[in-house]
Amino acid sequence: MYDIIFVGGGLNYAGAVVAAKKGLKVALVERDMEHIGGTCLNNGCIPSKHLLHLAQTQAALRHKAFARHKDSLKLSVAVEEKNEVIAKAHRSIEAQCSSAGVELIEGEGVIKEPFRVEVNQKSYEGRHIVLGTGSSPFIPEGIAYDKKAIITSDEVLNLTAFPDSIAIYGSGAIGLEMASFFAANGVQTTLIFRHAHISNKFHPHVLQNLEESLQSLGVQFLPNTTILEAVNYENRAKITTDKEVLSFEKLLVATGRRPNVEVVATPQIAVQKGIVIDDFFETTLKDHYAIGDCNAKLMLAHSARAQVLNVVQTITGKKERLNLENIPKFIYTLPLQYAAIGKTRTSLDKEGIEYKEALFPLSALALSHLTQATKGIIVLYADKENFLLGGEIFAPHAEELIAILSVALASENDVATTLEAVFAHPTFSEGIDRALRRLG
């Protein structure tokens, strides 16, 4: 019998390694060891950031100080390098597991009865079961996904040549990031979304500047548009919307992801949108947990890692609630990135919470005029006692800057305490200092 069986080899592996190092007998079940590390490593945030980093250079070269030639990103070379990095990461994860004493089991894990995981017709028993089976792309009805003309994030990150045109359906993180990537590389890029704006979650000024930045990069918007049907017609994506019929070389379907819940084959574990959990990630079956995308709470790799480490902590006797609201979220758009943490204007207004808001435009910093960041904005929120509630950042490397707010929120700092820190000059982190001072 194992102390813990982890099912799903995404960020679940981090929990398995930590648990094994604590002296527990641990097994990690993964359907395909060539996919260990999960979506983030294999066909999500790691490969996408590799491509976006290269595209950032392409976008920067549009500056008038550069004499442009006909050089372009060699996509096949970029993908080959990406594959090498991922292969090395696979071996690294397997080595970490082996060194810690984690038993790796390859195959599809299924729970048909409590405390037992069936893999390849063999049953494994554990005192605790941790499910981390991830998610898969959601394909709306009417779209004939064929992995050729009509693709998802699984295929788009493995293209070895640029299409002449691409439509992207959906304006979430995947849609916005891939729109940035293709537009920066000169591909005719059209972003199709069902509402008037790309999001209803961003601060209005951030939203306006983000939309203008994408359009300046070359992304064409088709707002208030729904795709009714999409098929491969003569090796192109023929798209019928509620307004017109369109044709593109590729259609990237980026309409969100669905939790992988097929692991559950017992009514004792409730499943709704995702696997139902409590505040400590325990399912409706005692000592059975679900972390990451499969519980549908927050589909981010660093969230999954935080969740599984929290579960291991619970199992080993230190039960503490993990505040998912204080986990940073970001979108790697070009040329600036967006990040948020804690409460935002949207959530504060929705919950009817009294708050103060301070907005600082990065255009007030000389550095922004030298780095094409004049559309950047930092927005901070505090309660009536001046304790920080959250913030939104639209800036170069916002995903890094948001860590400052993450530490402040974890420390439950008020504005005055946070201002005891000195922010270096010239940096965009100074914008946080200026916004804090505007909160008073």
N, C-alpha and C positions, 0 to 999 in steps of 0.2 A: 504494500500500500504506500502511495505517495502522500506527503503532507499537502502539496498543492500540485494540481494539474492545470497548466495554462493552455487554453485552446485558442490558437491563432498566433502566428509568429510575427505580428507587427510590433508595435511598441510594448506589447505583452512581454517580449523577451527581456526588457529592462527589469521588470518585476521578477521574472524567473531568475535572473542573475543575482539580484539583491537577496532574494529569498534563499537561494542556494548558498550564498556566502554567509548567511546567518545560520547555516547548519541544517536547513530543512531539506528533505528529500523531494526533489522537484523534477517534473517532466514538462516539456514544451511540445505541443502538438501543432504541426504546421502542414497544411495541405501540399505545399510545393516548396522545398528548401531553396529552390532558385528564386523564390519570392519572399524569403525571410527578410524581415525589416518592414514589410507591409507596403501599403500604397504610397506613403510618403517617400520612402527610399526608392521604390521601383518605378512608379508611374504617377508621382505626385510632386511634392514640394522640392525634393532634391533635384530631379532632372529639370523641372520647370525653372528653378532658380538658376541653374547652370545656363540654360538658354536665355533667360531674361538678363543675366549678367552680360552676356555677349551682345544682346540686343541693346542694352544700355549704352555700350560703346558705339554701336551704329547710330543711335539717336544723338549722342554727344558729338559725333562727327559732322552733324548738320550745322554746327556752329560756324559762323562766318569766318572765324579765324583759321579754319581748315580748308585746304585746297582739295576738294573731293575728286577722286578718280572713280573708276568703275568697280572698285573693290567691293565685294559683298561677303556676307557670312557664308562660309562653306558648311552647310547644314550637315552633310554626311560626316564631315570631320568632327563637328560638335557632338553629334549623336554617338559616334564611335568612342569619343573621349568619355561621354556620359556613361556608356555601357561599361567601360573599363573601371570607372570610379565605383559604379554599383556592384560590379563583380568583386572588387576588393572589399567593399563594405559587407557583402555577404560572408566572405571568409572571416572578416573581423568579428562579426556577430557570432558566427559559429565557434570561433576560437574563444570568445568571451564566455559563451555557454559551456564549452568543454572545460575550460579552466576553472569555472565556478562549480562544476559538477552537475550541470543541468543535462538531463537525458533528453535528446532530441528524437521525436517520433514523427515520421513523415506519413501523411495521409489525412483524409477528411474525418474530423472528429464530430461525433454526434452524441448528445445526451438523451438517452431514452428512459433512464431511471436515475434517481438521486445518487450522487457520489460516484457515478460510473461514466466513463467516456469510451465510446466504441470507435475504434480506428481499424479499418481494414479487417472487419469481422473479429477483431480481438478486443477484449474489454480490459480497461485500466481503472483501478479504484483509487480515489483520492479523498482525503479528509476535507479538502476545500477545492472548489473548481472555480477558475477565473476565465471567463469568456472574453475574448478580444478579437472578434472575427471581422471587424472592419465594415466597409460599405462598398457598394458598386454604383456605377453611373446609372442615373434614372433616365429612361427613354420615354418621352410622352407618346401617347397613342397617335397613330397616323404617321410616325416617322419610321421608315424602314432602314434601320441601322444595319449596315453591311460591312463596316470596317474598311471601306475603300473610299467611296465618294462621301459617305455619311459616317462620321467617326466620333469618338469620345476622347476624353483625356488619355485613355489607354493607348490609342493609336497616334494622337497628335504629337506626342513627345518622341515618337520613333520615326517621323517623316524624315527622309533623307534628301528631299528636294522641296523647294518652296512651290506651292500652288500659285497659279496666276491670280486666283481670287479665292476668298474664303468668307463664308457667312458663319457667324457665331451666334447660337441661340441661347440666350441666358446671360445675365449681367451680374452673376455672383463672382467669387474670387477667380474661378477657373476662366470664366468668360472674359473678365476684364484683363487678367494677366495675359491670356493668349491673344486678345485683341491688341494689346500693347506690343507683344512680341512680333506679330505678323506685320502690323503697321510700321513699326520701327525698321523692319527689313524691306519695306517698299511693296509689300503685298496689298492688293486691293482688299480692304477689310471692312466688312459690314457687321455691325452689332445689332442683333434683333432682340427686342425685349418687349414684354407685354404691358408695361406701364409707361407713364409720361416721363419718368426719370429712371436712371440706372439703379437707384436704391431709394428707399424711404427711411433708411437707418442713419445716414450721414447727417452731420450738421449742415444746414442749408448753404452756408458759404463754402464749406468744404466740397459739398456736392457740386455746386456751380463750377468751382475751380477744377475739380477732377474731370467733369464732363468737358470743359473747355480744353484741358490738357490733352485728353484723348483725341478730341476732334482736331487739335493742332498737329497731333502726331500723324493724323491721316485716317482715323477711324470714322467711318460713316455710321450714323445712328438711324435705326428704324424703330422708333418708339411706338407704343400703343399697338403693337403688332403680334399676332398669334400665328404660329405655323400650324396649319390644318393637316398638311400632308407633305412628306418629303420622300423622294425615291431616287434611286440611281437611274438616270436616263442618259444613255450613251456616254457612260463614264463621267457624268457630271451630276451634281446634286440639283434636282429639279424640285423647287420649293413652292408650294401653294400656301399663301398666307390668307388672312381674312380680307386682304386688300388687292393682291396681285399675284402673278406667277413670276418667279425669279429663277435664275440659273447661276450656279457658282461651281468652280472646280471641286470645292470641298464644303461640307457643312459640318461644323463642330457642334455637337449637342452638349451644352454645358448647363443643363437645367437642374442641377443638384444631384445628390447621391442618396441611395436607399441603404439602410442598415442590412447587413448580412445576418439573418436570424435563422437560417436553415439548420444551424447547430442545435437548436432547441427542438426536441421531439418528445417532450413531456408536457402535459397540461399544468404541471406543478410550477413551471416557470412561465409567468405571464408575458405575452408579447402584444404590444399595441403598435405605435409607430416604430418603436425599437423594443429591445428587451427592457421590461419595466424594472426599475431599480429604486432604492430609497436614497437618502442623503449620503449614505456610505457605500453606494454602488452594489449593495446586496440585492439580489433578485427576490422574487416572491418565494423562493426555496432557500431556506437557511443554509449558510455557508457556501452558497453559489453566487458568484459576482459577475457583473458585466461592465467592461470598461471600454472607453473609446467610441468609435463610430457606431458600434452595434447597439449602444443604448440611446443613440440619437440626441444626446444632450448637447454636445459641442464637438463638431467634426474637425478637430485639429490634432496634429501629431503630438505637440507638446502637452495638449490636454490629456490625451490618452496616456502619455508617460506619467504625468502627474497623478492621474487616476489610479493606475496600476501600482505605483509606489505607495499611494495612500492605502490601497487595499492590503498590500503586504504589511504595511505598518499596523493596520487593524488586526490582521491575522496574528501578528506577532505581539499583540498586547497593548498597542498604543493607538487608541481610536480617537481620531480628530477629524472634524468636518473640513473638507476641501471646498473653498469658495470658488465655484466655477466662474462667477461673475468677474473675479479678479485675475482671470487668465487672459493674457493679451491676444488680440486678433489682428491680423494684418493682411493687406492685399498688395502684392508687388506690381503695381502699375508703373508705367513709364511716362514721363521722366521722374516723377515723384511717386512716393509710396504712401499708403494710408494705413494707420494703425489706431486701435482703440482699446481701452481697458476700463473696467468698472462701469459706472453709470455714464450714459451719454444723454444728450438733450432728448433724444427720442424716448429712451426708457424712463427718464425722469418725468417728462410730461405725461407719459402713459400711466405711470404709477402715482402721479399727483404729488410728487415730493417737492418740497420747497428747496430752492437751490440758488446759488450765485454762479454766474458764468463770466469767464474772462477769455477774450479772443485776442490773439497777437498775430498779425500778418508778418510772415518772414520777409516781405519786401522792405520792412523797416530795418533789416540787417543788411549791411553792405555786401556781406558774403553771398546773399541770395542773388544779387545782380551779376555776380561773377560765375555762378554755377547753375543758371537757368532755373532758379527756385523761387522766383518772385510770386508765384501763385501759392506758395506754401502757407499753411495756417496751423497754429496751435490753439486748441480750445481746452480750457480746464474748467472743472465743475467742483464746487465746494458747498457744504451745508451751511446753515446759518451760524454755526460755531466755528466756521472756517477750517473744518476738516475736509481733506480731499475726498471726493466721491468718484472721480474718474476723469478721463480726458480723451481727446481725439487729436491725432497728429497727421498732417499731410505735408510731407517733407522728404528730402533725400534721406534714405535709410531710416524711415519712420519705424521700421521693425526693430531697429536697434535703440532708437531714442525712447521707445515706449517702455523699455526696461527701467528707466529712471522712475516713471510713474508706478511701475509694478512694485518696485522696492518701497516707494512711499506709501502705497496702499497696504502692502503687507505689514508695514511698520505702523500702520494707522496714524500717519503723520498729519499734523495740521499744516497750514500754509507757512506759518512762522518757522516751524522746525525744518521744513523742507528747504526754506530759504537760507538756512545756515550753511548749506552746501554752496560751494563756489563753482560756477560753470566756466569752462575754459573759453578763451576768445582767440580767434574767431571760429565759432562752431554754431551749429544749429541748435545745440542744447541750450544756448543762451536764450532761445525763444521760450523755453520752459520757464527760465528765471523771470523773463519779462511778463509772461502770462500770470505767474504766481503773484508778482507784485501788483498786477491789476486786480487780483482778487482782494487785495488789501490785507 
